[in-house]
Amino acid sequence: MTVLIWFAAIALLVQLASIAFVIAIRRRHRNVESEAAPRPPVTLIRPICGLENNLERCLATSFRLDWPSYEIIFCVAQADDPAASLTRRLIAANPHVPARLLVGEDLFSVNPKMNNVVKGWRSARHDWIVMTDSNVLMPPDHIARMLARWDGETGLVCSPPAGTEPENFGAFLESAWLDSFQARWQLLADAVGFGFAQGKSMLFNRQLMNHLGGFERLGEEVAEDAAATLLVRSAGLKVRLVHEPFPQPLGGRQIAAVWKRQLRWARLRRASFPLYFLPEIFTGAALPMAAMATLALTGTLAPAAVLAYLAAWYAAEIALARAYGWPHGWRMIPAMITRDLLLPALFAAAWFGSGFEWRGNAMTVGDNDNGRSARLRQVVARTRDKARALVAARSH
């Protein structure tokens, strides 16, 4: 029983200390990142694919950035994508910002996003390039906050998503996963100089990327953010995170979709960073709750002690969410508990499986050759399918 007591105590200490540290980061750097200098011209690349939740609102923020000189390149794989017409309308309504829509994809990797955006990278007029997903709200100081984090040891600056504006339990669950859990640990890792990239919003320097082998090297992994992290670290440089993640309005979410997304990310983390993935089994309250429940059932602790333990655990997360302006109402409590109860199952499922689906594309995290043969098969299959479709269209 002593072992269980020590385990529960250490787990709570880590929970409280990590949260206190990340809150301190927020307070220390408040309003500092908007003071980037100098202010070079920037190319903003935004991949689009389908009519997502809040798409028009998110894309419209691209034209309201407080930056003296920047261009926008929207990238879409298919000309008949419904998001393309919306984007053209936004471009026409905002002539004060140079913007264009590029259509098509170059099948150089298994990653559909990379195949979509590589044409934007090749067409960019400027050496500083920000790539931001279509479902991210860009605040006016978006570019400033990213460039403010760049220094002589930096190879990439990024921002994890902050899930905001949840409208149902599935969205609250996703917010609990994205914010006080994943963003917290990523901000903590960045603070100790061991940041990991996340593909929601990334700042690159083209000259540096050319020196590292070119943008196409991000297609060497199934996930571009994992490839970017490995590439930057191999050069002895660091991945930096903005101190306050950019918001992603969630709206409504289906629980099954949230689970599939988390499983995809977990399997990608396991494949790209297995040693760092192993400790994830100890994160969350599931194991500490089991230890505390065992102590209560054996009479070692009073049931009130278990309730006090859980109250301290989740009160700290609510305080963190409040400090960053993330969703923190009473509905976050059952979402956080559900997330923690699912974490052991997620960890196990990540180890016993490699397949996942992304935007309708069946994919795998790869095999013993780091997924190169799987990527090649995927590219060949997609090329064959496009050729067949073209032949069928011409025959009619």
C-alpha positions as a Markdown table, in Angstrom:
| # | Residue | x | y | z |
|---|---|---|---|---|
| 1 | Met | 0.0 | 0.0 | 0.0 |
| 2 | Thr | 2.9 | 2.3 | 0.6 |
| 3 | Val | 3.8 | 2.1 | -3.1 |
| 4 | Leu | 0.3 | 3.1 | -4.1 |
| 5 | Ile | 0.4 | 6.1 | -1.7 |
| 6 | Trp | 3.7 | 7.3 | -3.1 |
| 7 | Phe | 2.6 | 6.8 | -6.7 |
| 8 | Ala | -0.6 | 8.8 | -6.1 |
| 9 | Ala | 1.3 | 11.5 | -4.3 |
| 10 | Ile | 4.0 | 11.9 | -6.9 |
| 11 | Ala | 1.3 | 11.9 | -9.7 |
| 12 | Leu | -0.6 | 14.7 | -8.0 |
| 13 | Leu | 2.7 | 16.6 | -7.4 |
| 14 | Val | 3.6 | 16.4 | -11.1 |
| 15 | Gln | 0.1 | 17.5 | -12.1 |
| 16 | Leu | 0.1 | 20.5 | -9.9 |
| 17 | Ala | 3.7 | 21.5 | -10.6 |
| 18 | Ser | 3.4 | 21.2 | -14.4 |
| 19 | Ile | 0.2 | 23.3 | -14.3 |
| 20 | Ala | 1.8 | 26.0 | -12.1 |
| 21 | Phe | 4.8 | 26.2 | -14.4 |
| 22 | Val | 2.7 | 26.6 | -17.5 |
| 23 | Ile | 0.6 | 29.3 | -15.9 |
| 24 | Ala | 3.8 | 31.1 | -14.9 |
| 25 | Ile | 4.9 | 31.0 | -18.5 |
| 26 | Arg | 1.7 | 32.6 | -19.6 |
| 27 | Arg | 2.0 | 35.4 | -17.1 |
| 28 | Arg | 5.7 | 36.0 | -17.8 |
| 29 | His | 5.3 | 36.3 | -21.5 |
| 30 | Arg | 1.9 | 38.1 | -21.7 |
| 31 | Asn | 1.9 | 40.7 | -24.5 |
| 32 | Val | 5.6 | 40.2 | -25.2 |
| 33 | Glu | 5.3 | 38.1 | -28.4 |
| 34 | Ser | 3.6 | 40.9 | -30.3 |
| 35 | Glu | 6.8 | 42.9 | -30.4 |
| 36 | Ala | 8.6 | 41.1 | -33.2 |
| 37 | Ala | 11.4 | 43.1 | -34.9 |
| 38 | Pro | 12.4 | 43.3 | -37.7 |
| 39 | Arg | 9.2 | 42.6 | -39.7 |
| 40 | Pro | 10.2 | 41.0 | -42.9 |
| 41 | Pro | 7.7 | 40.1 | -45.7 |
| 42 | Val | 5.9 | 36.8 | -45.1 |
| 43 | Thr | 4.1 | 34.2 | -47.2 |
| 44 | Leu | 1.1 | 32.6 | -45.6 |
| 45 | Ile | 0.1 | 29.2 | -46.9 |
| 46 | Arg | -3.3 | 27.8 | -46.0 |
| 47 | Pro | -4.4 | 24.4 | -47.2 |
| 48 | Ile | -8.1 | 23.9 | -47.6 |
| 49 | Cys | -10.1 | 20.7 | -48.1 |
| 50 | Gly | -13.9 | 20.6 | -47.8 |
| 51 | Leu | -16.4 | 22.8 | -45.9 |
| 52 | Glu | -15.2 | 22.6 | -42.3 |
| 53 | Asn | -16.8 | 24.0 | -39.2 |
| 54 | Asn | -16.3 | 27.8 | -39.1 |
| 55 | Leu | -14.2 | 27.7 | -42.4 |
| 56 | Glu | -15.2 | 31.1 | -43.8 |
| 57 | Arg | -14.6 | 32.8 | -40.4 |
| 58 | Cys | -11.2 | 31.1 | -40.0 |
| 59 | Leu | -10.1 | 31.9 | -43.6 |
| 60 | Ala | -11.3 | 35.5 | -43.3 |
| 61 | Thr | -8.8 | 36.1 | -40.5 |
| 62 | Ser | -6.0 | 35.6 | -43.0 |
| 63 | Phe | -6.8 | 39.1 | -44.4 |
| 64 | Arg | -6.8 | 40.9 | -41.1 |
| 65 | Leu | -3.2 | 40.3 | -39.9 |
| 66 | Asp | -1.3 | 43.2 | -38.4 |
| 67 | Trp | 1.8 | 42.8 | -40.6 |
| 68 | Pro | 3.2 | 45.3 | -43.1 |
| 69 | Ser | 3.9 | 43.0 | -46.0 |
| 70 | Tyr | 2.5 | 39.5 | -46.6 |
| 71 | Glu | 0.9 | 37.4 | -49.3 |
| 72 | Ile | -1.6 | 34.6 | -48.9 |
| 73 | Ile | -1.5 | 31.3 | -50.9 |
| 74 | Phe | -4.5 | 29.1 | -50.5 |
| 75 | Cys | -4.0 | 25.5 | -51.7 |
| 76 | Val | -6.7 | 23.0 | -52.7 |
| 77 | Ala | -6.2 | 19.6 | -54.3 |
| 78 | Gln | -9.4 | 19.4 | -56.4 |
| 79 | Ala | -10.9 | 22.2 | -58.5 |
| 80 | Asp | -14.4 | 21.2 | -57.6 |
| 81 | Asp | -13.8 | 21.3 | -53.8 |
| 82 | Pro | -16.6 | 23.4 | -52.3 |
| 83 | Ala | -14.1 | 25.3 | -50.2 |
| 84 | Ala | -12.5 | 26.6 | -53.4 |
| 85 | Ser | -15.5 | 28.8 | -54.4 |
| 86 | Leu | -15.7 | 30.2 | -50.9 |
| 87 | Thr | -12.0 | 31.0 | -51.0 |
| 88 | Arg | -12.3 | 32.8 | -54.3 |
| 89 | Arg | -15.1 | 34.9 | -52.9 |
| 90 | Leu | -12.9 | 35.9 | -49.9 |
| 91 | Ile | -10.0 | 36.8 | -52.2 |
| 92 | Ala | -12.3 | 39.0 | -54.3 |
| 93 | Ala | -13.7 | 40.7 | -51.2 |
| 94 | Asn | -10.2 | 41.5 | -49.8 |
| 95 | Pro | -8.2 | 43.1 | -52.7 |
| 96 | His | -6.0 | 44.9 | -50.2 |
| 97 | Val | -4.0 | 41.7 | -49.5 |
| 98 | Pro | -2.2 | 39.9 | -52.3 |
| 99 | Ala | -3.8 | 36.4 | -52.4 |
| 100 | Arg | -4.3 | 33.6 | -54.8 |
| 101 | Leu | -5.7 | 30.1 | -54.9 |
| 102 | Leu | -3.6 | 27.2 | -56.3 |
| 103 | Val | -5.3 | 24.0 | -57.5 |
| 104 | Gly | -3.8 | 20.6 | -57.8 |
| 105 | Glu | -1.5 | 18.2 | -55.9 |
| 106 | Asp | 2.0 | 16.8 | -56.4 |
| 107 | Leu | 2.0 | 13.1 | -55.2 |
| 108 | Phe | 5.5 | 13.0 | -53.7 |
| 109 | Ser | 4.5 | 11.6 | -50.3 |
| 110 | Val | 1.8 | 9.6 | -48.5 |
| 111 | Asn | 0.7 | 12.8 | -46.7 |
| 112 | Pro | -2.2 | 14.4 | -48.6 |
| 113 | Lys | -1.6 | 17.7 | -46.9 |
| 114 | Met | 2.0 | 17.9 | -48.0 |
| 115 | Asn | 1.0 | 16.9 | -51.6 |
| 116 | Asn | -1.5 | 19.8 | -51.5 |
| 117 | Val | 0.8 | 22.5 | -50.0 |
| 118 | Val | 4.1 | 21.8 | -51.8 |
| 119 | Lys | 2.9 | 23.9 | -54.8 |
| 120 | Gly | 2.3 | 26.8 | -52.4 |
| 121 | Trp | 5.8 | 26.5 | -51.0 |
| 122 | Arg | 7.4 | 26.5 | -54.5 |
| 123 | Ser | 5.3 | 29.5 | -55.5 |
| 124 | Ala | 6.0 | 31.6 | -52.3 |
| 125 | Arg | 7.6 | 35.0 | -53.0 |
| 126 | His | 9.1 | 35.4 | -49.5 |
| 127 | Asp | 11.7 | 33.4 | -47.5 |
| 128 | Trp | 9.6 | 33.5 | -44.2 |
| 129 | Ile | 6.7 | 31.2 | -44.7 |
| 130 | Val | 3.8 | 30.5 | -42.3 |
| 131 | Met | 1.7 | 27.4 | -42.9 |
| 132 | Thr | -1.6 | 27.4 | -41.0 |
| 133 | Asp | -4.4 | 25.0 | -41.2 |
| 134 | Ser | -7.8 | 26.2 | -42.5 |
| 135 | Asn | -9.6 | 25.6 | -39.1 |
| 136 | Val | -7.4 | 27.9 | -37.1 |
| 137 | Leu | -8.5 | 31.4 | -36.2 |
| 138 | Met | -5.5 | 33.7 | -36.9 |
| 139 | Pro | -5.4 | 36.7 | -34.4 |
| 140 | Pro | -4.0 | 39.9 | -35.9 |
| 141 | Asp | -0.6 | 39.4 | -34.2 |
| 142 | His | -0.3 | 35.8 | -35.4 |
| 143 | Ile | 2.9 | 36.4 | -37.5 |
| 144 | Ala | 4.4 | 38.7 | -34.8 |
| 145 | Arg | 4.0 | 36.1 | -32.1 |
| 146 | Met | 5.6 | 33.4 | -34.2 |
| 147 | Leu | 8.6 | 35.5 | -35.4 |
| 148 | Ala | 9.1 | 36.8 | -31.8 |
| 149 | Arg | 10.1 | 33.2 | -30.9 |
| 150 | Trp | 12.8 | 32.8 | -33.6 |
| 151 | Asp | 16.4 | 33.1 | -32.5 |
| 152 | Gly | 19.8 | 31.8 | -33.5 |
| 153 | Glu | 19.0 | 28.3 | -32.2 |
| 154 | Thr | 15.6 | 28.0 | -33.8 |
| 155 | Gly | 14.7 | 25.8 | -36.8 |
| 156 | Leu | 10.9 | 26.0 | -36.6 |
| 157 | Val | 8.2 | 27.8 | -34.6 |
| 158 | Cys | 4.8 | 26.3 | -34.2 |
| 159 | Ser | 1.6 | 26.4 | -32.2 |
| 160 | Pro | -0.5 | 23.5 | -31.0 |
| 161 | Pro | -4.3 | 24.1 | -31.4 |
| 162 | Ala | -6.3 | 25.5 | -28.5 |
| 163 | Gly | -9.8 | 24.0 | -28.7 |
| 164 | Thr | -12.4 | 26.8 | -28.2 |
| 165 | Glu | -16.1 | 27.4 | -28.5 |
| 166 | Pro | -17.3 | 23.8 | -27.8 |
| 167 | Glu | -21.0 | 23.2 | -28.4 |
| 168 | Asn | -21.6 | 19.6 | -27.3 |
| 169 | Phe | -20.0 | 17.0 | -25.1 |
| 170 | Gly | -17.9 | 15.6 | -27.9 |
| 171 | Ala | -16.4 | 19.1 | -28.4 |
| 172 | Phe | -15.9 | 19.6 | -24.7 |
| 173 | Leu | -14.0 | 16.2 | -24.7 |
| 174 | Glu | -11.8 | 17.4 | -27.5 |
| 175 | Ser | -11.2 | 20.7 | -25.7 |
| 176 | Ala | -10.1 | 18.7 | -22.6 |
| 177 | Trp | -7.7 | 16.7 | -24.7 |
| 178 | Leu | -6.3 | 19.6 | -26.7 |
| 179 | Asp | -6.0 | 22.3 | -24.0 |
| 180 | Ser | -5.2 | 21.5 | -20.4 |
| 181 | Phe | -3.7 | 18.1 | -21.4 |
| 182 | Gln | -1.8 | 18.2 | -24.7 |
| 183 | Ala | -1.1 | 21.9 | -25.0 |
| 184 | Arg | 0.0 | 21.9 | -21.4 |
| 185 | Trp | 2.6 | 19.2 | -21.9 |
| 186 | Gln | 3.8 | 20.7 | -25.1 |
| 187 | Leu | 4.3 | 24.1 | -23.6 |
| 188 | Leu | 6.2 | 22.5 | -20.7 |
| 189 | Ala | 8.4 | 20.6 | -23.1 |
| 190 | Asp | 9.1 | 23.8 | -25.0 |
| 191 | Ala | 10.0 | 25.6 | -21.8 |
| 192 | Val | 12.7 | 23.1 | -21.0 |
| 193 | Gly | 14.1 | 23.3 | -24.5 |
| 194 | Phe | 12.6 | 20.2 | -26.0 |
| 195 | Gly | 9.7 | 21.4 | -28.1 |
| 196 | Phe | 7.8 | 19.2 | -30.6 |
| 197 | Ala | 6.3 | 20.6 | -33.8 |
| 198 | Gln | 2.6 | 20.4 | -34.4 |
| 199 | Gly | 1.2 | 21.0 | -37.9 |
| 200 | Lys | -1.6 | 23.4 | -37.1 |
| 201 | Ser | 0.5 | 26.5 | -37.6 |
| 202 | Met | 4.2 | 26.4 | -38.4 |
| 203 | Leu | 6.8 | 29.1 | -39.3 |
| 204 | Phe | 9.7 | 28.2 | -41.6 |
| 205 | Asn | 12.6 | 30.0 | -43.1 |
| 206 | Arg | 13.0 | 28.8 | -46.7 |
| 207 | Gln | 16.8 | 29.3 | -46.8 |
| 208 | Leu | 17.2 | 27.2 | -43.7 |
| 209 | Met | 14.9 | 24.5 | -45.1 |
| 210 | Asn | 16.8 | 24.5 | -48.4 |
| 211 | His | 20.0 | 23.9 | -46.4 |
| 212 | Leu | 18.4 | 21.0 | -44.6 |
| 213 | Gly | 17.4 | 19.3 | -47.8 |
| 214 | Gly | 14.2 | 21.1 | -48.9 |
| 215 | Phe | 10.6 | 21.3 | -47.9 |
| 216 | Glu | 10.0 | 17.9 | -49.6 |
| 217 | Arg | 11.8 | 16.2 | -46.7 |
| 218 | Leu | 8.7 | 16.8 | -44.6 |
| 219 | Gly | 7.2 | 14.0 | -46.7 |
| 220 | Glu | 9.6 | 11.5 | -45.3 |
| 221 | Glu | 7.3 | 10.8 | -42.4 |
| 222 | Val | 3.5 | 10.1 | -42.5 |
| 223 | Ala | 3.0 | 13.3 | -40.3 |
| 224 | Glu | 4.8 | 16.5 | -41.5 |
| 225 | Asp | 5.1 | 17.8 | -37.9 |
| 226 | Ala | 7.0 | 14.6 | -36.8 |
| 227 | Ala | 9.2 | 14.9 | -39.9 |
| 228 | Ala | 9.9 | 18.6 | -39.1 |
| 229 | Thr | 10.8 | 17.9 | -35.5 |
| 230 | Leu | 13.2 | 15.1 | -36.5 |
| 231 | Leu | 14.7 | 17.3 | -39.3 |
| 232 | Val | 15.3 | 20.3 | -37.1 |
| 233 | Arg | 16.7 | 18.4 | -34.2 |
| 234 | Ser | 19.1 | 16.5 | -36.6 |
| 235 | Ala | 20.6 | 19.9 | -37.5 |
| 236 | Gly | 21.1 | 20.8 | -33.8 |
| 237 | Leu | 18.3 | 23.3 | -33.8 |
| 238 | Lys | 15.2 | 23.7 | -31.7 |
| 239 | Val | 11.5 | 23.7 | -32.2 |
| 240 | Arg | 9.9 | 26.7 | -30.4 |
| 241 | Leu | 6.3 | 27.1 | -29.5 |
| 242 | Val | 4.3 | 30.4 | -29.2 |
| 243 | His | 3.6 | 30.9 | -25.5 |
| 244 | Glu | -0.2 | 31.1 | -26.1 |
| 245 | Pro | -1.6 | 28.6 | -28.7 |
| 246 | Phe | -3.8 | 29.9 | -31.4 |
| 247 | Pro | -7.5 | 29.0 | -31.2 |
| 248 | Gln | -9.4 | 26.4 | -33.2 |
| 249 | Pro | -13.2 | 26.9 | -32.8 |
| 250 | Leu | -14.6 | 23.4 | -32.3 |
| 251 | Gly | -18.4 | 23.8 | -32.7 |
| 252 | Gly | -20.0 | 20.4 | -32.5 |
| 253 | Arg | -18.0 | 17.1 | -32.4 |
| 254 | Gln | -18.9 | 13.5 | -32.5 |
| 255 | Ile | -17.2 | 11.4 | -29.8 |
| 256 | Ala | -16.3 | 8.7 | -32.3 |
| 257 | Ala | -14.5 | 11.3 | -34.4 |
| 258 | Val | -12.7 | 12.7 | -31.4 |
| 259 | Trp | -11.5 | 9.2 | -30.5 |
| 260 | Lys | -10.3 | 8.5 | -34.1 |
| 261 | Arg | -8.4 | 11.7 | -34.3 |
| 262 | Gln | -6.7 | 11.1 | -30.9 |
| 263 | Leu | -5.9 | 7.5 | -32.0 |
| 264 | Arg | -4.4 | 8.7 | -35.2 |
| 265 | Trp | -2.2 | 11.2 | -33.3 |
| 266 | Ala | -1.2 | 8.6 | -30.7 |
| 267 | Arg | -0.2 | 6.1 | -33.4 |
| 268 | Leu | 1.9 | 8.7 | -35.2 |
| 269 | Arg | 3.6 | 9.7 | -31.9 |
| 270 | Arg | 4.3 | 6.1 | -31.1 |
| 271 | Ala | 5.8 | 5.5 | -34.6 |
| 272 | Ser | 7.9 | 8.6 | -34.7 |
| 273 | Phe | 8.9 | 9.0 | -31.0 |
| 274 | Pro | 8.5 | 5.6 | -29.3 |
| 275 | Leu | 10.7 | 6.4 | -26.3 |
| 276 | Tyr | 8.8 | 9.6 | -25.6 |
| 277 | Phe | 5.5 | 7.9 | -26.1 |
| 278 | Leu | 6.1 | 5.3 | -23.4 |
| 279 | Pro | 5.6 | 7.6 | -20.4 |
| 280 | Glu | 2.2 | 8.7 | -21.7 |
| 281 | Ile | 0.6 | 5.7 | -19.9 |
| 282 | Phe | 1.4 | 7.6 | -16.6 |
| 283 | Thr | -0.3 | 10.8 | -17.7 |
| 284 | Gly | -3.9 | 11.7 | -16.8 |
| 285 | Ala | -5.8 | 10.7 | -13.6 |
| 286 | Ala | -6.8 | 7.1 | -14.5 |
| 287 | Leu | -3.9 | 5.3 | -12.8 |
| 288 | Pro | -3.8 | 7.6 | -9.8 |
| 289 | Met | -7.6 | 7.3 | -9.4 |
| 290 | Ala | -7.2 | 3.5 | -9.5 |
| 291 | Ala | -4.5 | 3.7 | -6.8 |
| 292 | Met | -6.6 | 6.0 | -4.6 |
| 293 | Ala | -9.7 | 3.8 | -5.1 |
| 294 | Thr | -7.7 | 0.7 | -4.0 |
| 295 | Leu | -6.5 | 2.6 | -0.9 |
| 296 | Ala | -10.1 | 3.5 | -0.1 |
| 297 | Leu | -11.4 | 0.0 | -0.6 |
| 298 | Thr | -8.8 | -1.5 | 1.7 |
| 299 | Gly | -9.5 | 1.0 | 4.4 |
| 300 | Thr | -6.1 | 2.7 | 4.1 |
| 301 | Leu | -7.7 | 6.0 | 3.2 |
| 302 | Ala | -11.1 | 7.5 | 3.9 |
| 303 | Pro | -13.4 | 8.0 | 0.8 |
| 304 | Ala | -13.3 | 11.7 | 1.6 |
| 305 | Ala | -9.5 | 11.7 | 0.9 |
| 306 | Val | -10.2 | 10.3 | -2.6 |
| 307 | Leu | -12.7 | 13.0 | -3.4 |
| 308 | Ala | -10.3 | 15.7 | -2.1 |
| 309 | Tyr | -7.5 | 14.2 | -4.3 |
| 310 | Leu | -9.7 | 14.4 | -7.4 |
| 311 | Ala | -10.9 | 17.8 | -6.5 |
| 312 | Ala | -7.3 | 19.1 | -6.3 |
| 313 | Trp | -6.4 | 17.3 | -9.6 |
| 314 | Tyr | -9.2 | 18.8 | -11.7 |
| 315 | Ala | -9.3 | 22.2 | -9.9 |
| 316 | Ala | -5.7 | 22.7 | -11.1 |
| 317 | Glu | -6.7 | 21.9 | -14.7 |
| 318 | Ile | -9.6 | 24.3 | -14.5 |
| 319 | Ala | -7.3 | 27.0 | -13.2 |
| 320 | Leu | -5.0 | 26.4 | -16.1 |
| 321 | Ala | -7.8 | 26.7 | -18.6 |
| 322 | Arg | -9.0 | 29.9 | -17.0 |
| 323 | Ala | -5.5 | 31.4 | -17.1 |
| 324 | Tyr | -5.3 | 30.8 | -20.9 |
| 325 | Gly | -8.8 | 31.7 | -21.7 |
| 326 | Trp | -9.7 | 28.1 | -22.7 |
| 327 | Pro | -13.1 | 26.6 | -22.0 |
| 328 | His | -13.3 | 26.1 | -18.2 |
| 329 | Gly | -17.0 | 25.9 | -17.2 |
| 330 | Trp | -18.5 | 23.1 | -15.1 |
| 331 | Arg | -19.0 | 21.0 | -18.3 |
| 332 | Met | -15.3 | 20.6 | -18.6 |
| 333 | Ile | -15.1 | 18.4 | -15.4 |
| 334 | Pro | -17.0 | 15.4 | -16.9 |
| 335 | Ala | -15.1 | 15.9 | -20.2 |
| 336 | Met | -11.7 | 15.8 | -18.3 |
| 337 | Ile | -12.7 | 12.7 | -16.4 |
| 338 | Thr | -13.9 | 11.0 | -19.5 |
| 339 | Arg | -10.6 | 11.9 | -21.3 |
| 340 | Asp | -8.6 | 10.4 | -18.4 |
| 341 | Leu | -10.6 | 7.2 | -18.3 |
| 342 | Leu | -10.0 | 6.8 | -22.0 |
| 343 | Leu | -6.2 | 7.4 | -21.9 |
| 344 | Pro | -5.2 | 3.8 | -21.0 |
| 345 | Ala | -7.3 | 2.4 | -23.8 |
| 346 | Leu | -5.9 | 5.0 | -26.2 |
| 347 | Phe | -2.3 | 4.0 | -25.1 |
| 348 | Ala | -3.0 | 0.3 | -25.7 |
| 349 | Ala | -4.8 | 0.9 | -29.0 |
| 350 | Ala | -1.8 | 3.0 | -30.2 |
| 351 | Trp | 0.5 | 0.1 | -29.7 |
| 352 | Phe | -1.7 | -2.6 | -31.2 |
| 353 | Gly | -2.4 | -1.2 | -34.6 |
| 354 | Ser | -0.9 | 1.0 | -37.3 |
| 355 | Gly | -3.8 | 2.0 | -39.5 |
| 356 | Phe | -5.8 | 5.2 | -39.4 |
| 357 | Glu | -8.0 | 7.3 | -41.7 |
| 358 | Trp | -7.3 | 11.0 | -42.5 |
| 359 | Arg | -9.8 | 13.0 | -44.5 |
| 360 | Gly | -11.0 | 9.8 | -46.2 |
| 361 | Asn | -7.5 | 8.5 | -46.9 |
| 362 | Ala | -6.7 | 5.1 | -45.5 |
| 363 | Met | -3.1 | 5.3 | -44.1 |
| 364 | Thr | -0.6 | 3.5 | -41.9 |
| 365 | Val | 2.1 | 4.7 | -39.6 |
| 366 | Gly | 4.6 | 2.5 | -41.6 |
| 367 | Asp | 6.6 | -0.6 | -41.1 |
| 368 | Asn | 10.2 | -1.5 | -40.4 |
| 369 | Asp | 11.5 | 0.7 | -43.2 |
| 370 | Asn | 9.9 | 3.7 | -41.5 |
| 371 | Gly | 6.9 | 3.6 | -43.8 |
| 372 | Arg | 8.7 | 4.2 | -47.1 |
| 373 | Ser | 7.3 | 1.2 | -48.8 |
| 374 | Ala | 3.8 | 2.0 | -47.4 |
| 375 | Arg | 4.1 | 5.6 | -48.7 |
| 376 | Leu | 5.2 | 4.4 | -52.1 |
| 377 | Arg | 2.3 | 2.0 | -52.4 |
| 378 | Gln | -0.1 | 4.8 | -51.3 |
| 379 | Val | 1.3 | 7.2 | -53.9 |
| 380 | Val | 1.2 | 4.6 | -56.7 |
| 381 | Ala | -2.4 | 3.7 | -55.8 |
| 382 | Arg | -3.6 | 7.3 | -55.7 |
| 383 | Thr | -1.8 | 8.0 | -59.0 |
| 384 | Arg | -3.4 | 4.9 | -60.6 |
| 385 | Asp | -6.9 | 5.9 | -59.3 |
| 386 | Lys | -6.5 | 9.4 | -60.7 |
| 387 | Ala | -5.4 | 8.1 | -64.1 |
| 388 | Arg | -8.4 | 5.7 | -64.2 |
| 389 | Ala | -10.8 | 8.5 | -63.3 |
| 390 | Leu | -9.3 | 10.7 | -66.1 |
| 391 | Val | -9.7 | 8.0 | -68.7 |
| 392 | Ala | -13.3 | 7.3 | -67.6 |
| 393 | Ala | -14.1 | 11.0 | -67.8 |
| 394 | Arg | -12.7 | 11.3 | -71.3 |
| 395 | Ser | -14.5 | 8.2 | -72.5 |
| 396 | His | -17.8 | 9.9 | -71.6 |
